[in-house]
Amino acid sequence: MATRRRDGRNDRSVRLADGAEPDGNREPAPCGGTGGVREPVGALPPWMRLYFYGMHGVTLDVILSSARTFLEDNDFRLLGFSSPYFCVVHSITHFALEKVYAQKSSFRRSPLVFHCIFYPSVYIGLQILIGNPTAHTGSLSATQIAIQYIIALYYSKVFYRTITRLQYHPPGDGALTEKRDSDQGLPGAVRFAFFGMHGFLDEVLFTSMCNVMERPERSQGGYTSLWSFLIYGSCGVVVEKLYVHLHLERGWSAGRRLPVYVFVIYSWELCWGLALRHYGACSWDYTHYPLNFMGLITLLYLPGWIFLSLYQDVLSNVLMRQYVITSPKIYFWYL
């Protein structure tokens, strides 16, 4: 999906039945791996984890800041904020935190110490060091520390535990549809969440660039809306299904697919805009742009829609090469 300019201010949780671990006695090694821990064959490559960590971090920034904005202003546009800088910071810090998570094996006799004390301490310390993106002050308040503690528990108990179970078939390593008998592809809910989070990243990057061009003397972050998660997530799934049907099944070229993509995207943006505007929750307005219709869509952004529609084809190919290691005694919870 693509980005747009706005007015306004800048499945299933991992649960091990009867305490059993994958492969009968232990869970997969962390993606990062340290010391004698060996990275599992087919684990997500580093570039893919960095990409996902940045996107996921921006999503948390947007959720926390939009919640604060709503509580302060009762604004149903649900505007949230982040920046390209914090996207990079999230990628690097969580890539480093893989090494911390890998130390969990040293706390086998006292896992609560790792999950409730050791990992949260390191995580919160890093948040203070890099500067918390959801705080307007230079330091974290007690409430913000409590929120960061909960997020740290989520990372150690859910997030990394899920990431270690995602595997990847690189290009040339079999067909896209190839799967092991004990594995399954990414569920639809995960793909929906991926496209929704990617929509947050798109809009934060785009609005950041616009703010810099308009006010170069000021360092500006970007913004989006929580509603964008539903818009991008749902439209992304539809466009992906079109890609599978039109390209993989019928062999249509990119030139033939693009008009269909663009029609769906503009229709999606218009319908969601009409619905949100009815409730005073629409976060974009193109009335001051040329070639607009009802202030909800504009041909001015057509090149951006085309570029990001084709980029989603690339993302869809990547997602089709990912699968989940499953076990009869394991259930997964995904973002």
URKALIN-V79184 format. One line per field, one symbol per residue. burial: 1 if it has 9 or more other ideal C-beta (glycine too) atoms within 8 Angstrom, else 0. A space follows every 10 residues. Layout:
# URKALIN-V79184
burial=???
This chain:
# URKALIN-V79184
burial=1111110000 0001010001 1100000111 1110001001 0011000111 1111111111 1111110111 0000001111 1111011111 1111111111 1111001000 0011101111 0111011100 0110100001 0001101110 1111110111 1111111110 0000000000 0010111001 1111111111 1111111111 1100000001 1111111111 1111111111 0111111000 0000011101 1101110111 0111011000 1111010000 0100011101 1001111111 0110111111 1111111001 01110
